[in-house]
Amino acid sequence: MATHKPLPKPEEELEHTRRLLKEEKKAELEYYRNKVLNTSHEDRKKEGLCWYPINLINHRISTGERYVMEVERIGNPNEPHVFNAGKTISLFVNDNSKGGATANRAAAVVNWVKGNRMRFTLNGDDLPDWLYDGKLGIDLLFDEASYKAMDAAMYKILEAKGRTLELRDTLLGHHKPNFRPLGPIPEGLNLNEPQQEAMRYALAAEDVAIIHGPPGTGKTTTLVQVIKQVVQEENQVLVCAPSNAAVDLLADKLSEQELSVLRIGHPARVNEDNLPYTVDGRMASHPSYKELKQLRRKAEEMRNMAFKYKRSFGRSEREQRRMLIKESSDMKAQAEQLEYYIMYDIFAKTQVFCATMVGAVGNPLLQEMHFKTLFIDEAGQALEPACWIPIQMADRVIFAGDHWQLPPTIKSYDAAREGLSETLFEKCITRTGAARMLEVQYRMNSQIMEFSSREFYKGRLQAAPAVASWQLLPDEAPFEFVDTAGSGFAETLDPESRSLFNEEEARALFKHLNALLERLKAAGVATEALEAGIIAPYRAQVKLLTEMHPQQADLKEALPDLTINTVDAFQGQERDIMYISLVRSNDRSEIGFLADVRRMNVALTRARKKLVVIGDSATFGNNPFYSRFLDYVHEVGAYRSVFEWMYE
């Protein structure tokens, strides 16, 4: 009989996690100092941590009365970088009069990045007066605020009392979670049986429920219906996720259900389509907003009038100035009072508050609120300390996610190894028994799905009838593994980025893809309507494939929407056709972070109708996971050798 290791005491476990968080902060700060503060522009550009030089395209004042700037990077559009929506950045100028020294900086937050263009919102109220003094650039900034919020939450959860203490110890597996008797769910929701079961458990939970959603199983659809039902009973709920993109998606889906949604967060971190749901957006559409603007304008006019007099003036002018200043001050106080009323009114009428975990403490009014139910989506990607931030604001938690997909990104190897990489979602799913898995996927052909189903989901994943036999052509196999063993396609280390690439494997991939497109065209398939992607686990291979892509004469026309990126960038996405370039090929059987099987699970489950994996079986075949993968390849007849067609 198996013996289970006893759980550590909650306080000991939380103290340990808090210590690991400090290690992670230290590692990230060290990385920032080494890669940003102490390096040249050129070195930072190579690391993808700097855009320099940039052209200023335009600037304007946003809904939130902040300056929004749009810039364009000069140079190679294929140069990889780390910038994306929500990142904190520093806009700087190289003052030509000072020999190119960086003289001035302004903090900002990225709205979006599209190719060589970036839009961001300045944190200050005014445009920098040095904007046109030299060449502009952008650096990544270290985000200390998130660490402060997480550490404060860890301190509070360690000192927790009452309901928060009960909930904390239940989530960590020290109390059995309670459920009310399972009741019926509303009819006409168009949910399958496992989705209905997950919904029943979520609605019956008194402490915690977990909706475990493998790829393509309709996790978001199910979660939205649960939220909608809970809102009818409780009026207001808090919904969080670790990334701004995940929060924006939920805000969209919940608004489609005609729920009143308020998106909490810095306007720059919110997708443009979601700006109407923000505090600023909702204020701008409030019936009293016009009056507020008029009060502010009049207060400013009075103040300007008061100070337009010169220094030498008499008693009556002084009295006039004093009266104008008082009127301006009174109007400003009225404006502040009206603004508070508008905010209070908006919050009172909101049904769903949406925020990132750290963003949940970014608004003073929200901080004062308490909710019966908190929802955390994409919980498998959330650091445990981040989850404790909103948990203190609620009586029960409903998690949704999949711990077999991408984990949180952790810079400190030691902190990850010692337990920071284990999320609260994972702890709950293994310790509480409160999870219900969604078992029917609507994304991919059953042959593409089956290996992941066996390896990660105990064989319980099923393909919905509508997608089970999806193929590009009746005789086109949905899954292929192209083996480059013995071909001499060796990996190469990029000396600048220290990342790996494999040029011959890249050539083989494009040759295979072009041959596939020729077969599709011959069969009369309109390939330009197909969505296709190429995944490589190494940034250097992504860069190489991106640079080789324009040289493929017919490819741009045949697949205009072809996307090439890392595994992480494809999380939550899907394509009709997906190629995976494994890159690693050496005589030492070294596979690096290909050994992170969760990343591989994400890569293998993006394709709908055609999945092609290219790699060297001799390099990774000794790894137990890849050994089972190769067994599956042979079982379904998906094995191809690169020699079969590469040298024809």
C-alpha angles and dihedrals in degrees: 000000000000117000119217120221108243115251117251116249110273094243092049092048093048093047088052091050091048090052091050090051089056089051090052092049089050091050093048092047090049090049090050093049094047096043103034115016099041102038138078125255090255093053091046090050091052089052090050091242098114140046110204132194105016134177119228106230099180146322133210142166113264131217088269091056093249128125114260117196131194120202138176126218115232115222137026110013090201095059105122119234141173099234120120140143114309098021117134112236141179120229110208140177128217102219107219092202090062097052094267096305117156101249107167139027138186126193119232143162124237116244097184144333120216116176107301095348129089133184120199140168121232116232094218127072097241139050112257110262089221094060094116099034098099146324115334127222141170129227130186113253128215109250104222095161093072092053092049091052093048094047091049089051092050090052092050094046090051088055094041122145137182119002094355090056092050091048093046093053092044092053090050091053102255096115127039110246116245126229130190116226109292110257133194121277125226116279125243097038094126093227124147122235098270090046091051090048091051090049093050091052093046092052092046095048117112096182114010141351128180126209103200107201119186117196115306097001098122098255094156092047091052094044092051091053091049091050091049091052094046091050089058089057101036105026095218134044137172118232121192139175133175096245133050090229092058091047091049091051092052092046089054095047093046092049088053086060088059093249120147103249129189116194108209117203148076107313090234091059093054123088110250091242088058097051092099088062094053125098089253092047094047091046091052090056095044115115091236096049094092090056090049092053091049092051091050092048093049091047089053092047091051091049092049091049091050093057100039091088120098122241096261107069137127138249096277091051090050090051090048091051091049091052093047092049090049092049090048091049092048092049091048089053090049089050091051091049092049091047090053090049091051091048092047091049092050092049092047092053096044117106100183125035111198122195144137112261092256090042090058089078094043096088120063094211092050091049089060093054129093125202134202090216134031121190120202115191125193085021091160088070097047124101111237094238090055091054092055090062097073096025089075088061095059146056097220138016131218112195125197125187146081123264090199092068129066115334123212115286111254124185098193111079091196094050091049093048093048093055113281089112090062106090128213086245090060092047091051095046092052099037107037107039088219096127129110116190124218104228107183117078124198100192115072149034110268092244091057090047102044102079093052090045092057097039101045109013104041091250092292097120114105130190115235110243091247093062104024094095099031111149137161090230132002092252097036111107111233093217133038135170113201110202117209094183111140094012096105092237093151126187118244129208115230102225093209103046096025086225125127132246136175113207098186092049088052091052090049091051094053091045090053092046093049091050090051091051091050090055091048093049091048088055091051097252115155096230094183088071091057123095114225137177142182120212125198122175092214124068092217090059091048089052092048094048090047091052092046094047097080089053090063097092100199099029099081092054095041095046108020092169098050109146124202118192149119125288092257092056091055095053108128093012134106138194137192089235125028129181122192120200108198093191098193114117119151139128093245097067088236111159102169113194092354078090088072093096094186090065089049090051089056092049094048094050102053098083123090103187109000131031122180120183118190121193150115111277091192090063101046102021093095092063109096094228094050091042088060089045090055090048088055091047090056093042093059096037093246097133119119128168118221087231091067093074113354095086099037 
